[in-house]
């Protein structure tokens, strides 16, 4: 989990349930790191993510790679201006 020590944000692909990704997301929340979770349509996304009240976590659905790129570029652009 050392990668979170130097991270400004976290991006997680959550289309497939994963205990490991869930643990990483919880660790990022604990460290106050903004998180973008993305998933494909009709995925079985964890209720923990969909119902999370943490202000710095976003969950977005994407239908194809170009839509995913737009979502990620929008999320990451907010960090470019802080440097």
Backbone as CSV, one residue per row, in Angstrom:
resi,resn,N_x,N_y,N_z,CA_x,CA_y,CA_z,C_x,C_y,C_z
1,UNK,0.810,-1.201,0.000,0.000,0.000,0.000,0.852,1.263,0.000
2,UNK,2.132,1.102,-0.188,3.020,2.270,-0.167,2.724,3.250,-1.294
3,UNK,2.085,2.772,-2.373,1.777,3.676,-3.478,0.838,4.799,-3.040
4,UNK,0.033,4.577,-2.034,-0.888,5.610,-1.559,-0.172,6.728,-0.806
5,UNK,0.998,6.458,-0.274,1.735,7.469,0.493,2.041,8.707,-0.338
6,UNK,2.344,8.506,-1.630,2.742,9.609,-2.502,1.658,9.997,-3.492
7,UNK,0.448,9.496,-3.317,-0.623,9.718,-4.291,-1.475,10.924,-3.943
8,UNK,-1.837,11.687,-4.983,-2.769,12.804,-4.819,-4.201,12.333,-4.976
9,UNK,-4.375,11.216,-5.678,-5.704,10.686,-5.934,-5.592,9.200,-6.238
10,UNK,-6.763,8.552,-6.358,-6.804,7.135,-6.691,-7.882,6.911,-7.738
11,UNK,-7.584,6.067,-8.720,-8.557,5.635,-9.704,-8.697,4.124,-9.550
12,UNK,-9.932,3.666,-9.428,-10.176,2.234,-9.251,-11.204,1.762,-10.272
13,UNK,-10.892,0.689,-10.983,-11.847,0.058,-11.897,-12.578,-0.985,-11.067
14,UNK,-13.885,-0.808,-10.887,-14.628,-1.618,-9.924,-15.735,-2.461,-10.570
15,UNK,-15.582,-2.774,-11.848,-16.590,-3.588,-12.535,-16.696,-4.993,-11.950
16,UNK,-15.597,-5.512,-11.473,-15.567,-6.851,-10.873,-15.345,-6.708,-9.362
17,UNK,-16.152,-7.373,-8.554,-15.943,-7.312,-7.100,-14.535,-7.809,-6.737
18,UNK,-13.884,-7.085,-5.834,-12.523,-7.435,-5.428,-12.278,-6.959,-4.006
19,UNK,-11.950,-7.880,-3.140,-11.627,-7.519,-1.756,-10.396,-6.628,-1.722
20,UNK,-9.411,-6.916,-2.575,-8.179,-6.125,-2.605,-8.430,-4.678,-2.991
21,UNK,-9.228,-4.464,-4.036,-9.537,-3.094,-4.452,-10.350,-2.397,-3.369
22,UNK,-11.274,-3.122,-2.757,-12.050,-2.537,-1.661,-11.167,-2.089,-0.505
23,UNK,-10.175,-2.886,-0.196,-9.235,-2.528,0.868,-8.429,-1.288,0.480
24,UNK,-7.996,-1.221,-0.771,-7.250,-0.052,-1.242,-8.115,1.203,-1.196
25,UNK,-9.379,1.091,-1.594,-10.296,2.232,-1.547,-10.483,2.690,-0.102
26,UNK,-10.696,1.767,0.809,-10.849,2.128,2.234,-9.597,2.808,2.779
27,UNK,-8.431,2.322,2.363,-7.173,2.935,2.800,-7.051,4.356,2.261
28,UNK,-7.456,4.565,1.011,-7.411,5.912,0.427,-8.374,6.849,1.150
29,UNK,-9.558,6.353,1.490,-10.516,7.162,2.251,-9.901,7.569,3.591
30,UNK,-9.286,6.610,4.268,-8.670,6.879,5.574,-7.574,7.939,5.480
31,UNK,-6.861,7.972,4.338,-5.787,8.944,4.143,-6.290,10.271,3.565
32,UNK,-7.588,10.366,3.258,-8.157,11.594,2.720,-7.843,11.813,1.250
33,UNK,-7.600,10.743,0.521,-7.247,10.827,-0.901,-8.524,10.756,-1.741
34,UNK,-8.738,11.713,-2.655,-9.905,11.646,-3.536,-9.853,10.402,-4.426
35,UNK,-11.011,9.806,-4.671,-11.087,8.539,-5.397,-12.106,8.637,-6.522
36,UNK,-11.729,8.148,-7.690,-12.653,7.985,-8.810,-12.786,6.486,-9.065
37,UNK,-13.981,5.966,-8.882,-14.266,4.566,-9.192,-15.040,4.537,-10.503
38,UNK,-14.609,3.707,-11.416,-15.275,3.591,-12.709,-15.702,2.145,-12.926
39,UNK,-16.797,1.982,-13.659,-17.278,0.629,-13.936,-18.054,0.603,-15.247
40,UNK,-18.110,-0.574,-15.841,-18.861,-0.786,-17.067,-20.344,-0.959,-16.728
41,UNK,-21.227,-0.709,-17.699,-22.669,-0.876,-17.453,-22.994,-2.308,-17.016
42,UNK,-24.028,-2.438,-16.243,-24.530,-3.733,-15.768,-23.528,-4.501,-14.912
43,UNK,-22.578,-3.794,-14.325,-21.606,-4.426,-13.427,-22.219,-4.582,-12.041
44,UNK,-21.711,-5.523,-11.297,-22.148,-5.759,-9.936,-21.259,-4.945,-8.991
45,UNK,-21.486,-3.637,-8.967,-20.662,-2.737,-8.162,-21.072,-2.840,-6.699
46,UNK,-20.090,-2.862,-5.839,-20.319,-2.993,-4.406,-21.222,-1.886,-3.867
47,UNK,-22.163,-2.274,-3.026,-23.033,-1.300,-2.370,-22.226,-0.358,-1.485
48,UNK,-21.089,-0.826,-0.975,-20.213,0.031,-0.168,-19.750,1.243,-0.983
49,UNK,-19.499,1.047,-2.258,-19.068,2.150,-3.110,-20.251,3.015,-3.535
50,UNK,-21.313,2.379,-3.973,-22.466,3.126,-4.471,-23.151,3.944,-3.389
51,UNK,-23.133,3.465,-2.158,-23.810,4.159,-1.078,-22.892,4.928,-0.155
52,UNK,-21.635,5.076,-0.545,-20.656,5.728,0.318,-20.936,7.223,0.407
53,UNK,-20.933,7.767,1.611,-21.209,9.183,1.835,-19.947,10.040,1.840
54,UNK,-18.781,9.428,1.674,-17.513,10.168,1.661,-17.519,11.151,0.492
55,UNK,-17.305,12.418,0.778,-17.427,13.470,-0.238,-16.422,13.333,-1.373
56,UNK,-15.259,12.759,-1.116,-14.214,12.688,-2.126,-14.182,11.370,-2.887
57,UNK,-15.301,10.651,-2.919,-15.371,9.440,-3.727,-16.469,9.623,-4.776
58,UNK,-16.103,9.350,-6.023,-17.054,9.423,-7.129,-17.104,8.062,-7.793
59,UNK,-18.302,7.659,-8.202,-18.478,6.400,-8.917,-19.163,6.737,-10.235
60,UNK,-18.503,6.389,-11.342,-19.025,6.718,-12.670,-19.041,5.488,-13.560
61,UNK,-20.056,5.409,-14.377,-20.191,4.327,-15.352,-19.656,4.797,-16.699
62,UNK,-18.970,3.909,-17.411,-18.497,4.225,-18.763,-18.905,3.110,-19.714
63,UNK,-19.221,3.485,-20.952,-19.662,2.515,-21.928,-18.587,2.058,-22.888
64,UNK,-17.577,2.909,-23.086,-16.478,2.543,-23.984,-15.222,3.306,-23.564
65,UNK,-14.121,3.014,-24.236,-12.836,3.617,-23.847,-12.816,5.126,-24.004
66,UNK,-13.502,5.659,-25.013,-13.498,7.117,-25.185,-14.258,7.798,-24.047
67,UNK,-15.347,7.195,-23.603,-16.079,7.747,-22.458,-15.247,7.640,-21.177
68,UNK,-14.557,6.523,-21.007,-13.671,6.354,-19.858,-12.587,7.420,-19.857
69,UNK,-12.016,7.673,-21.023,-10.966,8.691,-21.132,-11.485,10.073,-20.736
70,UNK,-12.688,10.420,-21.153,-13.274,11.712,-20.774,-13.475,11.813,-19.260
71,UNK,-13.978,10.745,-18.664,-14.202,10.733,-17.207,-12.877,10.917,-16.472
72,UNK,-11.869,10.146,-16.869,-10.578,10.203,-16.180,-9.871,11.531,-16.403
73,UNK,-9.934,12.051,-17.626,-9.313,13.359,-17.889,-9.968,14.451,-17.060
74,UNK,-11.281,14.396,-16.934,-11.983,15.385,-16.104,-11.567,15.292,-14.644
75,UNK,-11.470,14.076,-14.137,-11.061,13.861,-12.752,-9.616,14.329,-12.539
76,UNK,-8.724,13.929,-13.423,-7.309,14.257,-13.253,-7.013,15.738,-13.506
77,UNK,-7.826,16.409,-14.308,-7.562,17.820,-14.596,-7.649,18.680,-13.343
78,UNK,-8.436,18.268,-12.375,-8.555,19.051,-11.143,-7.263,19.007,-10.321
79,UNK,-6.409,18.029,-10.572,-5.148,17.940,-9.833,-4.028,18.663,-10.539
80,UNK,-4.100,18.844,-11.852,-3.057,19.544,-12.603,-2.950,20.998,-12.163
81,UNK,-4.080,21.627,-11.841,-4.059,23.033,-11.471,-3.497,23.278,-10.083
82,UNK,-3.376,22.216,-9.278,-2.875,22.365,-7.906,-1.351,22.334,-7.843
83,UNK,-0.697,21.894,-8.907,0.776,21.794,-8.881,1.451,23.088,-9.190
